[in-house]
């Protein structure tokens, strides 16, 4: 009798958990949009790097990405080195950007990885945030690229899967839209300067982590 009662409670608990999960999933399919962070509020100065303002994005690119917020800039240091930055945010469970390797390849770039058959994942210096790294070559031009993902809860990571799971958790547990975003930085590499360019880009990306975190956390939530 006691054993039957025990199994009965297990069934009740499982049914309750299933109902909660179904409710969360149903709401996830039609979520309330998250308020977009003001990505263009990113400071014009990041470490030793300065930007003169936002760049215009081609309309066909915006039509494809359809972001709720984005920022596109070039930052330069005092020695003429430049770094390109692009970030975007979607306020719902639309996943938006795909891996930039796809875009680079479609535009004629060849992708080279660092001793691995897939994108290298590394931790940005002084942070616990990981980013993906690859080299892109086109003709005589070589770029080193770092990119990572973020969620509306300010979870920043190299793992697309981890970011999607965090967005899903946000939707199911908090009933929010599971907003998500993407950050990419790139710089041109001249022959013989690969290590220096790589280190500059990593430091710049590390400086971005807390700045984006502040912007994400300052976003206004939609009124109920």
Backbone torsions as a table, in degrees:
resi	resn	phi	psi	omega
1	UNK	NA	-44.8	179.1
2	UNK	-64.2	-39.6	-179.7
3	UNK	-65.2	-40.2	178.2
4	UNK	-62.2	-42.5	179.8
5	UNK	-63.6	-38.8	179.0
6	UNK	-62.0	-46.9	179.2
7	UNK	-64.1	-33.2	178.0
8	UNK	-61.7	-43.4	178.3
9	UNK	-65.8	-36.4	178.0
10	UNK	-61.0	-42.9	-179.9
11	UNK	-64.8	-42.6	179.4
12	UNK	-61.1	-44.9	-179.5
13	UNK	-63.4	-43.5	179.2
14	UNK	-62.7	-40.6	178.0
15	UNK	-64.0	-40.4	179.4
16	UNK	-64.1	-44.3	179.0
17	UNK	-63.4	-39.7	178.2
18	UNK	-63.0	-41.4	179.0
19	UNK	-63.4	-42.5	179.0
20	UNK	-63.7	-43.2	-179.9
21	UNK	-63.3	-44.2	179.3
22	UNK	-62.1	-40.4	178.2
23	UNK	-63.1	-41.9	179.3
24	UNK	-65.5	-43.0	-179.4
25	UNK	-65.0	-41.8	178.7
26	UNK	-61.1	-42.4	179.2
27	UNK	-69.7	-31.8	179.4
28	UNK	-64.9	-32.3	-179.8
29	UNK	-70.9	-22.5	179.5
30	UNK	-137.5	64.0	-171.1
31	UNK	-78.1	160.5	169.8
32	UNK	-77.9	132.9	-176.4
33	UNK	-66.1	141.4	174.5
34	UNK	-79.6	145.1	173.8
35	UNK	-64.4	132.3	-177.4
36	UNK	-76.0	137.2	174.1
37	UNK	-68.9	152.3	179.2
38	UNK	-82.0	81.3	-175.6
39	UNK	-61.8	-31.2	179.5
40	UNK	-75.5	0.6	172.8
41	UNK	-82.1	-0.6	175.4
42	UNK	-55.1	133.2	-176.8
43	UNK	-57.1	148.9	177.1
44	UNK	-71.3	-17.7	177.4
45	UNK	-117.5	126.6	177.1
46	UNK	-127.0	106.3	-176.0
47	UNK	60.9	-123.4	179.0
48	UNK	-92.2	11.4	-172.9
49	UNK	-111.8	143.2	-177.7
50	UNK	-131.4	140.7	176.9
51	UNK	-114.2	145.9	177.7
52	UNK	-93.9	3.7	177.2
53	UNK	136.3	174.9	-177.5
54	UNK	-73.6	148.5	176.0
55	UNK	-97.9	149.1	176.1
56	UNK	-77.0	136.5	175.6
57	UNK	-97.7	139.7	176.0
58	UNK	-56.3	140.1	-176.2
59	UNK	-61.9	-35.1	-178.8
60	UNK	-65.7	-30.9	176.9
61	UNK	-69.1	-44.1	178.7
62	UNK	-64.1	-35.3	179.0
63	UNK	-64.5	-36.2	179.7
64	UNK	-74.3	-47.3	-176.3
65	UNK	-76.3	-37.2	179.8
66	UNK	49.0	52.9	-177.5
67	UNK	-77.5	153.7	172.5
68	UNK	-82.1	-21.2	175.0
69	UNK	-158.0	147.2	176.4
70	UNK	-156.3	162.3	173.2
71	UNK	-142.7	138.1	-179.9
72	UNK	-137.5	117.0	-174.6
73	UNK	-147.2	162.3	168.0
74	UNK	-117.3	129.8	176.5
75	UNK	-110.1	143.0	179.7
76	UNK	-130.8	149.5	173.5
77	UNK	-98.6	-174.8	-176.9
78	UNK	-77.0	-2.9	-178.2
79	UNK	-108.5	11.4	176.9
80	UNK	85.4	7.5	177.0
81	UNK	-82.6	137.5	-178.1
82	UNK	-118.5	147.5	175.2
83	UNK	-130.8	129.5	177.0
84	UNK	-93.3	136.0	179.1
85	UNK	-123.7	133.9	170.8
86	UNK	-138.1	135.3	175.4
87	UNK	-143.9	148.4	178.1
88	UNK	-144.3	162.6	-178.7
89	UNK	-141.9	138.9	171.8
90	UNK	-117.2	131.0	-174.0
91	UNK	-81.7	-7.5	179.1
92	UNK	-124.0	-163.5	-178.1
93	UNK	-84.4	16.7	168.8
94	UNK	-70.5	126.7	-171.3
95	UNK	-81.0	-11.7	170.5
96	UNK	66.7	-121.9	-172.4
97	UNK	-66.5	147.9	170.5
98	UNK	-105.4	179.7	-179.2
99	UNK	-56.9	134.9	-176.8
100	UNK	-64.5	-19.6	175.9
101	UNK	-54.8	-34.8	-179.5
102	UNK	-64.4	-45.1	-179.8
103	UNK	-65.9	-44.7	-179.7
104	UNK	-60.9	-45.7	-178.6
105	UNK	-63.2	-40.9	-179.1
106	UNK	-66.5	-20.0	179.5
107	UNK	-100.0	14.0	172.6
108	UNK	93.6	6.9	178.1
109	UNK	-85.4	146.4	171.0
110	UNK	-99.4	141.2	-175.6
111	UNK	-102.4	130.8	176.7
112	UNK	-125.2	136.5	-179.0
113	UNK	-108.2	164.5	-176.0
114	UNK	-91.1	88.3	175.4
115	UNK	65.4	11.2	179.7
116	UNK	-130.6	160.6	-179.9
117	UNK	-87.0	-1.3	177.5
118	UNK	-138.8	174.9	-175.9
119	UNK	-58.3	136.0	177.3
120	UNK	-75.5	135.3	176.5
121	UNK	-110.7	127.9	-178.4
122	UNK	-139.0	157.3	178.8
123	UNK	-88.4	130.7	179.4
124	UNK	-70.6	138.3	-172.9
125	UNK	-59.2	134.3	177.7
126	UNK	76.0	9.7	-179.7
127	UNK	-133.3	173.0	171.2
128	UNK	-107.7	18.8	-178.9
129	UNK	-95.8	132.2	176.8
130	UNK	-97.1	152.0	178.1
131	UNK	-137.3	156.5	176.5
132	UNK	-92.7	143.8	-178.0
133	UNK	-131.6	138.5	171.0
134	UNK	-154.6	163.0	174.6
135	UNK	-104.4	140.7	177.2
136	UNK	-122.5	128.9	-178.8
137	UNK	-121.7	138.3	176.6
138	UNK	-148.5	110.0	-175.3
139	UNK	63.3	-125.1	179.6
140	UNK	-94.1	3.8	-176.2
141	UNK	-101.6	134.5	177.1
142	UNK	-127.5	133.7	175.8
143	UNK	-123.5	143.3	170.1
144	UNK	-103.1	134.4	-172.8
145	UNK	-125.9	135.3	170.8
146	UNK	-121.2	139.6	174.5
147	UNK	-150.1	153.0	176.0
148	UNK	-154.3	171.4	-174.0
149	UNK	-113.9	157.7	174.2
150	UNK	-143.0	155.3	178.1
151	UNK	-112.3	172.3	-178.6
152	UNK	-69.1	-12.8	175.9
153	UNK	-91.8	11.0	179.7
154	UNK	66.7	35.8	171.5
155	UNK	-92.2	116.5	-178.0
156	UNK	-112.5	131.7	-173.5
157	UNK	-160.6	155.8	174.1
158	UNK	-77.3	-18.7	-174.0
159	UNK	-87.7	116.3	175.9
160	UNK	-63.0	-40.3	-179.8
161	UNK	-62.5	-45.4	179.6
162	UNK	-62.5	-39.2	179.1
163	UNK	-66.6	-41.2	179.1
164	UNK	-65.5	-39.1	177.7
165	UNK	-65.6	-37.5	177.9
166	UNK	-66.1	-39.5	177.3
167	UNK	-65.1	-40.2	178.0
168	UNK	-63.8	-42.4	178.2
169	UNK	-61.9	-39.7	178.7
170	UNK	-61.3	-39.7	-179.6
171	UNK	-69.3	-47.6	-175.2
172	UNK	-70.5	-44.7	-174.9
173	UNK	-80.7	-44.6	-175.0
174	UNK	-101.5	-6.0	179.8
175	UNK	68.4	23.5	179.5
176	UNK	-97.7	176.2	-173.1
177	UNK	-79.6	-1.5	178.7
178	UNK	63.9	40.4	-179.5
179	UNK	-55.9	148.3	-176.4
180	UNK	-149.0	157.0	-177.7
181	UNK	-148.8	-176.4	-169.4
182	UNK	-149.3	137.8	179.0
183	UNK	-127.7	132.3	177.9
184	UNK	-133.9	135.9	173.0
185	UNK	-131.2	145.2	-176.9
186	UNK	-149.2	150.6	176.6
187	UNK	-143.8	149.9	179.4
188	UNK	-80.5	137.9	-177.9
189	UNK	-108.6	129.1	174.3
190	UNK	-96.4	150.6	-178.0
191	UNK	-53.5	131.2	178.7
192	UNK	88.3	-6.2	-177.4
193	UNK	-115.3	19.2	-174.9
194	UNK	-58.1	-46.4	-176.8
195	UNK	-65.4	-41.7	-180.0
196	UNK	-65.5	-43.1	179.9
197	UNK	-64.8	-40.7	179.5
198	UNK	-62.0	-44.3	-179.0
199	UNK	-67.4	-40.3	177.8
200	UNK	-60.4	-44.8	-177.0
201	UNK	-66.1	-40.2	-179.9
202	UNK	-64.9	-41.0	178.8
203	UNK	-66.3	-41.3	179.0
204	UNK	-62.7	-45.5	179.4
205	UNK	-61.4	-40.4	179.2
206	UNK	-63.4	-37.3	177.9
207	UNK	-67.4	-26.6	-179.6
208	UNK	-73.2	-31.0	-173.1
209	UNK	-52.7	-55.8	-179.7
210	UNK	-68.8	-29.8	-179.9
211	UNK	-67.2	-44.8	176.2
212	UNK	-66.2	-35.7	177.9
213	UNK	-59.4	-42.7	178.8
214	UNK	-63.6	-42.1	-178.6
215	UNK	-66.6	-42.4	-179.9
216	UNK	-62.9	-44.3	-176.1
217	UNK	-74.1	-19.4	-179.5
218	UNK	-86.2	-6.7	-177.0
219	UNK	-60.9	145.3	178.8
220	UNK	-82.7	133.7	176.2
221	UNK	-81.4	146.6	178.4
222	UNK	-62.6	143.7	179.4
223	UNK	-70.8	144.4	-178.9
224	UNK	-82.6	NA	NA
